[in-house]
């Protein structure tokens, strides 16, 4: 019996108490797949692409998104047939986005598709893993740093192998010294844009050093974990944008919460992350909510 399947029969509790790491086999395969997918995306960055839209003109998908997602899921299903999957393009095609107690892979094959389409090389592969509806922590697995090439055209992110995890997080609680990251979101109607720009204005009036939009929520959160920014907030992102990077933030000592100031709800399509809880709560009090449908309401 495979370690992952054995642990599932024992109730899905992750790696608690002795006996080594029951998720090690899952971890190793996730890293292999992330690296393989990254090679595919790096090559595709330089090629012409067939581009389609999903929920809006700004919500793009390419043949590479589908190819990479199918590759990751097919390999994981063959190895772990009892596991469940939540993936961006499968959900867009009609699959239910439901998080259960079962071991569940949460996958974004190309995070930053708009960047990818324009050959702007801020792109990530995100492979997250949840057990008992909680994101799995894998602190003892893969502590070695990634190859230097991963710092360039396509960054590879998997929850089991993060060069961010030992990085220092910002200690400042003061917005006047903060660099804040965010994303626009797929809704571009006048009312939504007014709220989005109003939130940026509020943070700038609070004397934030700057606000940046880089086009990949996964990498924005990883920059935060690495200490290159102080906070991140967004409305309209999805569980596959958050699953892997949330673990990286937490392992680096940061805070991830709901925009209301409460605990993170992975399906809520909204998040604040920061180096300190004080910073996260300050942003929660400053910004106005932009409403999106929950992932599990599809």
N, C-alpha and C positions, 0 to 999 in steps of 0.2 A: 504493500500500500504506500502511495506517495505521501510525504510528510504533510503537504497541504491538505490532502483528502483526509488523512488521519486526524489532523487538528480540527477539521470541519465536523467530523463525527463526534468529537469531544465537546462540541458546543461552540466552536469558532473562537474561543478565547485566544488572543494572540500571545504567543511566546511567554506565557506567565509561568514561572516556576520551573527551573531545572530542565535537564534533558536537552540542552542546546536550543537551537533556533528552528522551530518547526516550519518557518516560512522561508528558510534559506533557499530552497529550490525555486520558489516563486521569485525571490529577489534576484537570483542569478539570471533567470530567464528574462525578467523585466529589463535588466541592464543590457543584456545581449540584444533584445529587440529595440530598445531605445537607440543604441549605437547603430544598429542596422538601418533603422528608419532614418536616422540622421544622415547617413551616407546617401540614401535615396533622395532626401530633400536637398542636400547640398548640390547634388548633380542637377536636380530639376530646377534649381534656382536660375540656372543659366539658359534654360530651354523655354521655348514657346509653350503656353499653357491654354487649355480649354477651360474657360471660366464661366460659371453659372452663379445665379443669385438664389438665396433662400428666403428669409423673412423680409429682406429689404434690399435696396440697391447697394447698400454698404455691407451686406452679410454675404460673403463670397464663399464659393467652394470650387475646388479644382479636381482633376482626375487624380492628382497626387494625394489629396486628402483621402479620397476613397481607397486608393491603392494601399496607402500606409495603414489605414484603419483595418482594412480587410486582412492585411498581412499580420498585424499584431493580434487581432482576435482569433484568426485561424490557428496560429501557433499556440496561443494560450489555451484555446478550447481543446486542441489535441492533447496537450499535456495535462490539463486540469478540467475534464469534461463536466464536473459538478459545479464549477464556478459560474457566477453570473457576470454580466457585462453591461455597462452604461458607456456609450460612446457617441461622440458628437454627430457624425454623419448618419449613423444608424437611427439615432433619435430624430434627426431631421427627416428621415425616410419613413417614420411612423412607429418605430419601436418605443415601447413604454419606458419612461425614465423613472424607475422605482428602485429605491434603495431598501434592501431587506437585511436580515441578520446574516445571510449567506455571504461567504467570501465573494467580493465583487470588485472587478477591475473597472476603473473609471478613466477613460482614454480620450485625449485630444490628439489626433494624429498630426495636425499642423496648427499649432497655436500661433496666430499672427498671419492668417491667410491673405489678408489685404497686403501686408508687407511682402509676403511670398510672391504674390501676383506681380508686384511692382519691382521685384528683385531687391527689395530693401532687406538686408540679411539679419533682421531681428526676429527670429523664428524659433519655436521650440517644439519638441515632442514631449508630451506630458502623459505619464503612466502612473496613475494613482491606484491605491488598493485599500479597501475598507472591509472590516470584519465586525459583525454585530452593530452595523451602522456607524462605526467609528473608524476614522482614518488610521491605518496601521502605522505604528512607529517601528523603525528598523535601525536603531542606533548602533547596533553592533555589527551590522553588515556593510561591507564595502567602505571602509574609512579612507582608502587610498585616493589621492586626487585623480581627476580625469586627465586624459591626454591633453596636451596644450592646444591641439587643433579644435577642441570643443569650445574654446573661447572666441572663435571667429564666426565663419559664415552661418553656421547653424548650431545653436546651443542645445545640448541634449540634457533633459531633465527627467530623472526618475526618482521616486521617493526613497529608493534603497541606496542611492549613490549620489551624494550631494557634496560638492566641494565647498558649499556654503555653510555646512553644518557647524564648523568650528570657527566661523568668522564672527567677529564682534558685531553686536548690534548697537545702534546709536543710543546714548544714555540721556540725551537732552530731552526734557519735557516741554520745551518752549517752542511754540510755533514760529517765533521770530527767527529761529535758526534752522528751520526745516526745509528740506527739499522733498516735495510731495509728488507722488506719481498717481496717475489716474488713466482711465480710458473713456472714450466718448460713448460707446454703446451703439447698438444697431438702430435705435429709434432716432430719427432726425426731424420730426415734426417741430413746428415753431415753439410749442409749449415745452417740449422736452429740451430743446436746445437752450431755451431761456433759463430753465432750471440748471442745466449743466454749466452754462457760462456764469450763472449767478453763484454757484458753489465755488467756482474758481475765484470769482471776485471776492467772496467772503474770506477765503484763505489768504489771498494777497493783501486784503485790507488788514488782516491779522499779522501782517509783516512776514509771511513765509518768504524764504529766499527765492523760491521758484516752484512752478508746477510743470511737470513733464508728462507727455503722452508718447509712449514708445511703440504701441501697437501690439503688444503681447502681454497679457496679464500674467502669464506664467513667469516670464522673464522679469517683469516689473517686480513681482514678489520676490524673485531670487536676488535681484539687485538690492532690495530692502534687507533681505537676510544677510547679504554680504556687507552691509554697512554703507552702501553707496547712496542710499536714500533713507529718509526718516519715517515715511508713512506712505500708504497706498489706500485708495478707496475707489469703489466702482459700483455702479448700478447697471444691471443688464448682462453681467457675466454669468457663466453656467458652472455646474458642479465639476465638469471636466476641465475648466479653466483653473479651478481652485484646488482640486484634490491632492495633487502631488506637491504643489508649492506651499500649501498650508502646513504640511508636515515639515518642510524645509524651514519655514519661518519659525515654527514652534521649537524645532531642534536647535535653531540658532539663538533661542531665548526671547523671541518676539511674541507679540500678542495678535491674535486674529479674532475679530468679533463681528457681530451684526451691526449694521449702520444705526440701529436703534440704541446701541450700547449694550445689548444683551449677548448671550452666547451665539456663536456662529451657527447658522442653519445652512447646511451645504446646498439645500435645494431652493433657497430664497432668492437667488440671483442678485445678491448684494453683499458687500464686505467692506470692512476697514481692517487694515493690518498696520502695525507700527512697532517700533523698537521698544516702546514702553506702553503700558496700559493707559497711563495719563495722557499721552499723546493721542492714542486711539479714541479715548473718551472725549477729548477736546474737539476732535474732528467730528465725532458723532453729534455733538451739540451745535456745531457750526453749520453743517450742511443740511440741505433740504432733500427729502426723499424723492427719487424718480421711480415710479412704479412700473414693475415688469411682472409678467406672469411667472409663477414658480415653475421650476423644472418638472416637478412631479404632478403638475396639473395638465400635462400634454395628453 
